[in-house]
Amino acid sequence: SRLVISAKDGSLSERLIDQYTSLSGGTERSVVVFQKPASAAGTRFLTVAAPGKPADMWIYLPALAKVRRIAGSEGSGSFMGTDMSYDDVGLSNRSTSADSHRILREESLGGAPCWVIESTPKAADFQYSRLVLWIDKASKMSWKVELYDKKGELVKVLEILKAQDIQGRLTAMETRMSTLKAKTSTTIYADIVKYDDPIPASVFTTKFLETGRP
């Protein structure tokens, strides 16, 4: 994938990453490996999300040459200079039991009938006071998410701009996170997607973060 970061002045910068994800027994494990630019190359990030629990996160920074666990209090910190925070990175595998949910209304988005659902976090230390999601009735995909801060102000918008069928699965191919006040955004382009390829279990360990080898 390519992460294209748009600054307030319109200038662009890019990150190139590989991502590996495994789902087993309800637990999702994901590793992100930064390939470019040189300043980020070798940085590796591991997320382990078990059902009903906050995600555990670790990062390896080559400059420090060690693995560091991301504390829950760091969830609002920027993920590698992008518009995503550490909490945002884990949104896709956030447990439904972590929030209370209610249907606000039904409406179309891009011509697709959607449920508009409000999710209110149960944990007081989560950086957002609520999330509003547009869920496509047909595909069950979240096409848009509004994220509100503790003051109730809309601060970020996550949108899927393009999706396509990959090996029988509807897959987000272009996703944008916009930070409204800063007038910045990060767009993720999924250039190559493969499902069902075998991945060694050792990839999803802190040892892999240290060495980059399974």
TIKOL-462843 format. One record per residue (C-alpha): x, y, z; residue number from 0. Coordinates in pm, whole numbers, plus 50000, padded with zeros to 5 digits. Example, Ala and Ser with C-alpha at 12.3 -4.5 7.8 and 13.67 -1.06 7.14 Angstrom:
2
+-------+-------+-------+-----+
!     u !     v !     w !  nr !
+-------+-------+-------+-----+
! 51230 ! 49550 ! 50780 !   0 !
! 51367 ! 49894 ! 50714 !   1 !
+-------+-------+-------+-----+
//
This chain:
214
+-------+-------+-------+-----+
!     u !     v !     w !  nr !
+-------+-------+-------+-----+
! 50000 ! 50000 ! 50000 !   0 !
! 50095 ! 50363 ! 49951 !   1 !
! 50012 ! 50623 ! 50215 !   2 !
! 49996 ! 50967 ! 50053 !   3 !
! 49996 ! 51251 ! 50307 !   4 !
! 49859 ! 51588 ! 50200 !   5 !
! 49980 ! 51884 ! 50409 !   6 !
! 49785 ! 52206 ! 50466 !   7 !
! 49989 ! 52384 ! 50195 !   8 !
! 49901 ! 52113 ! 49943 !   9 !
! 50243 ! 51945 ! 49942 !  10 !
! 50248 ! 51565 ! 49930 !  11 !
! 50466 ! 51303 ! 50094 !  12 !
! 50445 ! 50927 ! 50061 !  13 !
! 50500 ! 50614 ! 50270 !  14 !
! 50526 ! 50268 ! 50116 !  15 !
! 50422 ! 49978 ! 50339 !  16 !
! 50362 ! 49604 ! 50339 !  17 !
! 50090 ! 49470 ! 50567 !  18 !
! 50024 ! 49113 ! 50679 !  19 !
! 49705 ! 49015 ! 50860 !  20 !
! 49584 ! 48690 ! 51015 !  21 !
! 49250 ! 48607 ! 51179 !  22 !
! 49235 ! 48302 ! 51404 !  23 !
! 48997 ! 48216 ! 51686 !  24 !
! 48847 ! 48564 ! 51668 !  25 !
! 49184 ! 48730 ! 51731 !  26 !
! 49318 ! 48953 ! 51453 !  27 !
! 49694 ! 48999 ! 51425 !  28 !
! 49842 ! 49256 ! 51189 !  29 !
! 50197 ! 49366 ! 51106 !  30 !
! 50288 ! 49680 ! 50910 !  31 !
! 50638 ! 49709 ! 50763 !  32 !
! 50756 ! 50045 ! 50629 !  33 !
! 50967 ! 50019 ! 50312 !  34 !
! 50999 ! 50385 ! 50204 !  35 !
! 51107 ! 50661 ! 50249 !  36 !
! 51453 ! 50591 ! 50387 !  37 !
! 51370 ! 50782 ! 50707 !  38 !
! 51091 ! 50532 ! 50786 !  39 !
! 51232 ! 50215 ! 50628 !  40 !
! 51261 ! 49926 ! 50872 !  41 !
! 50995 ! 50056 ! 51109 !  42 !
! 50761 ! 49770 ! 51200 !  43 !
! 50429 ! 49781 ! 51385 !  44 !
! 50233 ! 49493 ! 51541 !  45 !
! 49867 ! 49494 ! 51652 !  46 !
! 49694 ! 49205 ! 51831 !  47 !
! 49320 ! 49251 ! 51879 !  48 !
! 49135 ! 48984 ! 52079 !  49 !
! 48755 ! 48986 ! 52110 !  50 !
! 48625 ! 49210 ! 52388 !  51 !
! 48968 ! 49353 ! 52475 !  52 !
! 49160 ! 49668 ! 52379 !  53 !
! 49415 ! 49603 ! 52106 !  54 !
! 49777 ! 49545 ! 52211 !  55 !
! 50029 ! 49739 ! 52001 !  56 !
! 50408 ! 49736 ! 51967 !  57 !
! 50642 ! 49935 ! 51743 !  58 !
! 51004 ! 49885 ! 51638 !  59 !
! 51198 ! 50199 ! 51546 !  60 !
! 51535 ! 50132 ! 51378 !  61 !
! 51688 ! 50445 ! 51532 !  62 !
! 51624 ! 50304 ! 51881 !  63 !
! 51692 ! 49942 ! 51778 !  64 !
! 51431 ! 49810 ! 52019 !  65 !
! 51065 ! 49718 ! 52041 !  66 !
! 50841 ! 49948 ! 52242 !  67 !
! 50489 ! 49872 ! 52357 !  68 !
! 50233 ! 50144 ! 52282 !  69 !
! 50054 ! 50239 ! 52604 !  70 !
! 49679 ! 50295 ! 52600 !  71 !
! 49739 ! 50660 ! 52691 !  72 !
! 49928 ! 50704 ! 52361 !  73 !
! 49627 ! 50612 ! 52147 !  74 !
! 49578 ! 50968 ! 52022 !  75 !
! 49939 ! 51002 ! 51903 !  76 !
! 50006 ! 51030 ! 51529 !  77 !
! 50095 ! 50705 ! 51355 !  78 !
! 50420 ! 50771 ! 51165 !  79 !
! 50330 ! 51129 ! 51072 !  80 !
! 49998 ! 51036 ! 50909 !  81 !
! 49647 ! 51162 ! 50989 !  82 !
! 49582 ! 50829 ! 51164 !  83 !
! 49636 ! 50795 ! 51536 !  84 !
! 49727 ! 50461 ! 51696 !  85 !
! 49360 ! 50427 ! 51792 !  86 !
! 49259 ! 50494 ! 51431 !  87 !
! 49484 ! 50214 ! 51305 !  88 !
! 49287 ! 49974 ! 51523 !  89 !
! 48940 ! 50097 ! 51421 !  90 !
! 48887 ! 49824 ! 51162 !  91 !
! 48930 ! 49549 ! 51423 !  92 !
! 48773 ! 49736 ! 51717 !  93 !
! 48545 ! 49504 ! 51913 !  94 !
! 48174 ! 49586 ! 51887 !  95 !
! 48150 ! 49523 ! 52263 !  96 !
! 48380 ! 49823 ! 52327 !  97 !
! 48098 ! 50062 ! 52231 !  98 !
! 47727 ! 50116 ! 52278 !  99 !
! 47539 ! 50140 ! 51948 ! 100 !
! 47216 ! 50291 ! 51819 ! 101 !
! 47068 ! 50348 ! 51475 ! 102 !
! 47028 ! 50720 ! 51407 ! 103 !
! 46858 ! 50694 ! 51070 ! 104 !
! 46866 ! 50532 ! 50727 ! 105 !
! 46993 ! 50721 ! 50422 ! 106 !
! 47179 ! 50674 ! 50096 ! 107 !
! 47549 ! 50740 ! 50053 ! 108 !
! 47678 ! 50745 ! 49697 ! 109 !
! 47351 ! 50586 ! 49589 ! 110 !
! 47380 ! 50294 ! 49834 ! 111 !
! 47117 ! 50255 ! 50109 ! 112 !
! 47290 ! 50271 ! 50447 ! 113 !
! 47224 ! 50245 ! 50817 ! 114 !
! 47369 ! 50545 ! 51001 ! 115 !
! 47486 ! 50413 ! 51337 ! 116 !
! 47624 ! 50601 ! 51638 ! 117 !
! 47883 ! 50415 ! 51844 ! 118 !
! 47967 ! 50555 ! 52188 ! 119 !
! 48286 ! 50419 ! 52353 ! 120 !
! 48239 ! 50260 ! 52696 ! 121 !
! 48596 ! 50335 ! 52808 ! 122 !
! 48655 ! 50690 ! 52930 ! 123 !
! 49018 ! 50691 ! 52813 ! 124 !
! 48929 ! 50645 ! 52443 ! 125 !
! 49012 ! 50965 ! 52253 ! 126 !
! 48673 ! 50997 ! 52082 ! 127 !
! 48337 ! 51067 ! 52245 ! 128 !
! 48145 ! 50902 ! 51962 ! 129 !
! 48171 ! 50764 ! 51610 ! 130 !
! 47903 ! 50789 ! 51341 ! 131 !
! 47921 ! 50517 ! 51075 ! 132 !
! 47750 ! 50476 ! 50738 ! 133 !
! 47704 ! 50098 ! 50695 ! 134 !
! 47607 ! 49975 ! 50349 ! 135 !
! 47301 ! 49752 ! 50391 ! 136 !
! 47403 ! 49520 ! 50109 ! 137 !
! 47776 ! 49471 ! 50176 ! 138 !
! 47787 ! 49563 ! 50549 ! 139 !
! 48093 ! 49775 ! 50468 ! 140 !
! 48155 ! 50100 ! 50659 ! 141 !
! 48184 ! 50352 ! 50378 ! 142 !
! 48220 ! 50654 ! 50603 ! 143 !
! 48304 ! 50720 ! 50969 ! 144 !
! 48282 ! 51054 ! 51149 ! 145 !
! 48497 ! 51085 ! 51462 ! 146 !
! 48406 ! 51332 ! 51738 ! 147 !
! 48639 ! 51452 ! 52015 ! 148 !
! 48559 ! 51474 ! 52387 ! 149 !
! 48396 ! 51816 ! 52335 ! 150 !
! 48158 ! 51665 ! 52082 ! 151 !
! 48326 ! 51838 ! 51788 ! 152 !
! 48373 ! 51659 ! 51456 ! 153 !
! 48751 ! 51631 ! 51415 ! 154 !
! 48814 ! 51358 ! 51154 ! 155 !
! 48635 ! 51182 ! 50870 ! 156 !
! 48730 ! 50839 ! 50736 ! 157 !
! 48599 ! 50754 ! 50388 ! 158 !
! 48632 ! 50458 ! 50154 ! 159 !
! 48668 ! 50616 ! 49811 ! 160 !
! 48705 ! 50299 ! 49605 ! 161 !
! 48634 ! 49931 ! 49664 ! 162 !
! 48645 ! 49627 ! 49439 ! 163 !
! 48600 ! 49252 ! 49449 ! 164 !
! 48926 ! 49070 ! 49526 ! 165 !
! 48901 ! 48689 ! 49537 ! 166 !
! 48531 ! 48714 ! 49623 ! 167 !
! 48576 ! 48976 ! 49897 ! 168 !
! 48472 ! 49341 ! 49871 ! 169 !
! 48796 ! 49523 ! 49951 ! 170 !
! 48876 ! 49888 ! 50021 ! 171 !
! 49130 ! 49993 ! 49758 ! 172 !
! 49138 ! 50367 ! 49833 ! 173 !
! 49071 ! 50508 ! 50181 ! 174 !
! 49111 ! 50864 ! 50306 ! 175 !
! 49139 ! 51000 ! 50660 ! 176 !
! 49087 ! 51378 ! 50681 ! 177 !
! 49175 ! 51597 ! 50981 ! 178 !
! 48933 ! 51887 ! 50953 ! 179 !
! 49092 ! 52169 ! 51155 ! 180 !
! 49444 ! 52098 ! 51031 ! 181 !
! 49317 ! 52067 ! 50672 ! 182 !
! 49538 ! 51764 ! 50615 ! 183 !
! 49461 ! 51415 ! 50491 ! 184 !
! 49616 ! 51075 ! 50440 ! 185 !
! 49500 ! 50855 ! 50151 ! 186 !
! 49579 ! 50483 ! 50152 ! 187 !
! 49607 ! 50317 ! 49811 ! 188 !
! 49605 ! 49938 ! 49827 ! 189 !
! 49816 ! 49850 ! 49522 ! 190 !
! 49842 ! 49473 ! 49576 ! 191 !
! 49596 ! 49265 ! 49780 ! 192 !
! 49609 ! 48887 ! 49824 ! 193 !
! 49392 ! 48666 ! 50043 ! 194 !
! 49452 ! 48318 ! 50183 ! 195 !
! 49829 ! 48316 ! 50128 ! 196 !
! 50005 ! 48130 ! 50412 ! 197 !
! 50186 ! 48359 ! 50658 ! 198 !
! 50418 ! 48210 ! 50924 ! 199 !
! 50281 ! 48262 ! 51275 ! 200 !
! 50622 ! 48395 ! 51378 ! 201 !
! 50557 ! 48707 ! 51167 ! 202 !
! 50307 ! 48822 ! 51431 ! 203 !
! 50560 ! 48842 ! 51715 ! 204 !
! 50782 ! 49106 ! 51872 ! 205 !
! 51079 ! 48894 ! 51761 ! 206 !
! 50984 ! 48960 ! 51400 ! 207 !
! 50961 ! 49332 ! 51479 ! 208 !
! 51321 ! 49319 ! 51601 ! 209 !
! 51469 ! 49117 ! 51316 ! 210 !
! 51234 ! 49156 ! 51018 ! 211 !
! 51271 ! 48781 ! 50962 ! 212 !
! 51008 ! 48510 ! 51032 ! 213 !
+-------+-------+-------+-----+
//
